Amino acid sequence: MKVSNWNGRPVVENATLTPFERGRATPPNSCPRGNGRSYGDASLQHSIIDCTGNKETLELDGDILSVSAGFTVTDILNFCIPKGFILPVIPGTQHATVGGMIAADVHGKNHESNGALGSWIQSIEIQLGLREPQSTKEGEIITCSTTENEDLFRMTIGGLGLTGIIISAKFKLNPLETTTFEQHVSKFPSLEAMIEALDKSSATHKTGWFDFFQMDQFLLLENSPKEGTNIPSNFQLRKAKIKLPFKSFPFVQPALMKIYNKRYARNLLKPKKEVRIDDVLFPLDSISNWNYLYGSRGFYQLQFSFPKDGIDEKMKAVTLKILESKFIPVLAVVKKHGALKSVGVLSFVQPGFSFAFDFVYKKGLTDFLRELNQEIAEMGGRVYLVKDALLKGAAFEKMYPEAKDFKERLSNYNDGSMQSLLSNRINLTTSMNQRFLIIGANSDIAQACIPHFEKGGAQLILGAHKPNEIQNESHEIIEIDVTKPEDAIQKIESLQFDGVLYAAGSLPKNEEALFGAIADHTMAVNYTGAVRILGAISKKFIDQKKGTIVGISSAGAVRGKTSNIVYGSAKGGFDHFLAGLRQYLHPKGIRVVTIRPGFVATKMTEGLDLSPKLTATPDQVAETIVKHALRGNRNIVYTKPIWRPISWIIRNVPEPIFKRKQL
Ligand SMILES: Cc1cc2nc3c(=O)[nH]c(=O)nc-3n(C[C@H](O)[C@H](O)[C@H](O)COP(=O)(O)OP(=O)(O)OC[C@H]3O[C@@H](n4cnc5c(N)ncnc54)[C@H](O)[C@@H]3O)c2cc1C
């Protein structure tokens, strides 16, 4: 089925949703999902564990709430408010689940006084993200808190669902006296003036709002519980007034929003005596699926924060860049974040202010937002990861210095089976414990790849036709002879891996292969064995909905030549095979990378007269191979860039001329 999160971008076609089941080991390459109220790809993957059905426990003991991860804010508030308690931190949507809120370490409009949600969690029950835990084939369930498994606790709060599946949690609630608030809205002539007032405001719940289309009114909304009022005994949150049946005509258009925002500001400024708690906490939820108003093209939200220091200058730069572009946000909200430090290692909130801007999708927007992300990173800001679909790894690491530490500790809880599109995009899990099978592990290039894979955090299975010649105690070694593909396929069937590097190759003496039986062996190693084995692996990857196939072809594969007639033709066939496979597997989310090394100084090329300028060392080739094997989206990689134009020329010289050359 098609799945996307709240903003409708990106969309995963053909996702599989598996309902969460306590104790079931994590399917490979999957991510947990709550109600999809994040914007972007935090809870997207081809294989998704749907946690919304996990609604076993909702109990109050004194002021401690025990709650299963599938319950939503609505469920909790409707249960607790009539009893005189409230969750101390509530995000701007009542549809977020407990699991989603913990994994995002959400904040509310009262961050200054109450901090982020993590500060109110007593303990979390979590099923680790392991395929096969040490002790049992079942998913391993652990309770963590500040006194028990503290590291897991801090990694899970704001940990984007990467440590495992949150099953339930205990929260300390706050007492609540009333569901009626006093609202005060004031108008300021500039963003700086509004931020200053927001900073000083003593209201319990406060936000700023402004309209990018006018830039002449900046409103501060201050809400505090109204004295002398109480909680109606039958209190329940209001149900949405409007529910859109399908994605409509995209009503959210700049021209319409200009008018709407003007009216909205006028209404806000009308004096009001009191407002209900729903209107304070969830102003957007009165239309239950308001995201449909953006139509099927969807939108992006950018939420980022800056520390208070130098904020005016930084926001001047950001707003100017936006105003000078053709991408004007239709909604702009400001929040203040207080000094209470977040519990989670990767939590978003830091003292200062955050800004959330909604951009209607149109061509060019993603490039613009990526540029903006980069500038925000350079100015010391950070983007809220559950509101992001575009951040690149380097910008993320600049924004979150904790990322390196998080990544290193993550492998204690997740063997690579929990990965979201977000975590792969920002390189949190791309190479984390990826398991690569190297076929042809006896070759010099394969051997040179091993330390680079290790540096990238990957685990390896070494498939070699002479396993006894491999001195390596760190990795599993199996015998794979590509000239016996049936036998190889049988062995591979039971292995678990996420990527394969086909490095087997055989370069015979040219005329021996042309006139002798060795041609069969050359074709088996370089081509037919590869076709059979990689064909079987493709099927495996299709079933697991993920995988990377890397094949070492040759720069010589682009055209038949006199110097290596049989070898060149076999590599040519292999190169074509990889190209076809790439087209076939691309829509299924499986990557195929063709590596075309030029000359490489290996035992295979010993004795050949190779130009040093065109010849790479196995280590140089290995570094390039592993870089593209573990991440990125390149299709054909030349390990020495000079070989790209050379290959182009070789391919395009007219045949009547080419046949006279002795290449
Ligand atoms: C209108 C609106 C207003 C919002 N306002 C705020 C706000 O004021 N403050 C704020 O902080 N956020 C806000 N958000 C964002 C929202 O609160 C978070 O994105 C939250 O994570 C959504 O919860 P969800 O259940 O929909 O999770 P999803 O969007 O499905 O998932 C979010 C993350 O949680 C993980 N996850 C979900 N369930 C589990 C589980 N059981 N175990 C482990 N990991 C899990 C996912 O893998 C993913 O990384 C708002 C969103 C909307 C749509």
The ligand as a MOL file (V3000), in Angstrom:
LIG
                    3D

  0  0  0     0  0            999 V3000
M  V30 BEGIN CTAB
M  V30 COUNTS 53 58 0 0 0
M  V30 BEGIN ATOM
M  V30 1 C -0.7330 19.4450 13.4560 0
M  V30 2 C 0.5150 18.9520 14.1060 0
M  V30 3 C 1.0460 19.6550 15.1630 0
M  V30 4 C 2.1980 19.2030 15.7930 0
M  V30 5 N 2.6980 19.9200 16.8290 0
M  V30 6 C 3.7900 19.4910 17.4810 0
M  V30 7 C 4.2810 20.1920 18.6080 0
M  V30 8 O 3.7310 21.1940 19.0230 0
M  V30 9 N 5.3850 19.7130 19.2220 0
M  V30 10 C 6.0170 18.5860 18.7950 0
M  V30 11 O 7.0040 18.2060 19.4070 0
M  V30 12 N 5.5690 17.8960 17.7260 0
M  V30 13 C 4.4720 18.3250 17.0680 0
M  V30 14 N 4.0000 17.6190 15.9910 0
M  V30 15 C 4.7360 16.4340 15.5460 0
M  V30 16 C 4.2210 15.1440 16.1980 0
M  V30 17 O 3.8850 15.3480 17.5230 0
M  V30 18 C 5.3420 14.1050 16.1600 0
M  V30 19 O 5.7900 13.9070 14.8480 0
M  V30 20 C 4.9340 12.7510 16.7260 0
M  V30 21 O 6.0610 11.9310 16.6790 0
M  V30 22 C 3.8190 12.1120 15.9220 0
M  V30 23 O 3.4220 10.9090 16.5430 0
M  V30 24 P 2.8490 9.6950 15.7000 0
M  V30 25 O 2.2540 8.7250 16.6530 0
M  V30 26 O 1.9880 10.1660 14.6270 0
M  V30 27 O 4.2050 9.0650 15.1580 0
M  V30 28 P 4.7220 8.8210 13.6720 0
M  V30 29 O 4.6670 10.0740 12.9080 0
M  V30 30 O 4.0670 7.6420 13.1070 0
M  V30 31 O 6.2460 8.4760 14.0010 0
M  V30 32 C 7.1150 9.4600 14.5120 0
M  V30 33 C 8.3930 8.7840 15.0250 0
M  V30 34 O 8.0650 7.9280 16.1040 0
M  V30 35 C 8.5200 6.5990 15.8780 0
M  V30 36 N 7.5490 5.7160 16.5140 0
M  V30 37 C 6.2000 5.7270 16.3970 0
M  V30 38 N 5.6640 4.7770 17.1860 0
M  V30 39 C 6.6930 4.1540 17.8070 0
M  V30 40 C 6.7960 3.0730 18.7330 0
M  V30 41 N 5.7290 2.4460 19.2220 0
M  V30 42 N 8.0340 2.6970 19.1290 0
M  V30 43 C 9.1370 3.3270 18.6790 0
M  V30 44 N 9.0900 4.3530 17.8250 0
M  V30 45 C 7.8910 4.7550 17.3900 0
M  V30 46 C 8.5790 6.4830 14.3660 0
M  V30 47 O 9.4810 5.4780 13.9610 0
M  V30 48 C 9.0570 7.8760 13.9900 0
M  V30 49 O 10.4410 7.9770 14.1440 0
M  V30 50 C 2.8380 18.0300 15.3420 0
M  V30 51 C 2.3010 17.3210 14.2700 0
M  V30 52 C 1.1440 17.7630 13.6620 0
M  V30 53 C 0.5690 16.9820 12.5230 0
M  V30 END ATOM
M  V30 BEGIN BOND
M  V30 1 1 1 2
M  V30 2 1 2 3
M  V30 3 2 2 52
M  V30 4 2 3 4
M  V30 5 1 4 5
M  V30 6 1 4 50
M  V30 7 2 5 6
M  V30 8 1 6 7
M  V30 9 1 6 13
M  V30 10 2 7 8
M  V30 11 1 7 9
M  V30 12 1 9 10
M  V30 13 2 10 11
M  V30 14 1 10 12
M  V30 15 2 12 13
M  V30 16 1 13 14
M  V30 17 1 14 15
M  V30 18 1 14 50
M  V30 19 1 15 16
M  V30 20 1 16 17
M  V30 21 1 16 18
M  V30 22 1 18 19
M  V30 23 1 18 20
M  V30 24 1 20 21
M  V30 25 1 20 22
M  V30 26 1 22 23
M  V30 27 1 23 24
M  V30 28 2 24 25
M  V30 29 1 24 26
M  V30 30 1 24 27
M  V30 31 1 27 28
M  V30 32 2 28 29
M  V30 33 1 28 30
M  V30 34 1 28 31
M  V30 35 1 31 32
M  V30 36 1 32 33
M  V30 37 1 33 34
M  V30 38 1 33 48
M  V30 39 1 34 35
M  V30 40 1 35 36
M  V30 41 1 35 46
M  V30 42 1 36 37
M  V30 43 1 36 45
M  V30 44 2 37 38
M  V30 45 1 38 39
M  V30 46 1 39 40
M  V30 47 2 39 45
M  V30 48 1 40 41
M  V30 49 2 40 42
M  V30 50 1 42 43
M  V30 51 2 43 44
M  V30 52 1 44 45
M  V30 53 1 46 47
M  V30 54 1 46 48
M  V30 55 1 48 49
M  V30 56 2 50 51
M  V30 57 1 51 52
M  V30 58 1 52 53
M  V30 END BOND
M  V30 END CTAB
M  END
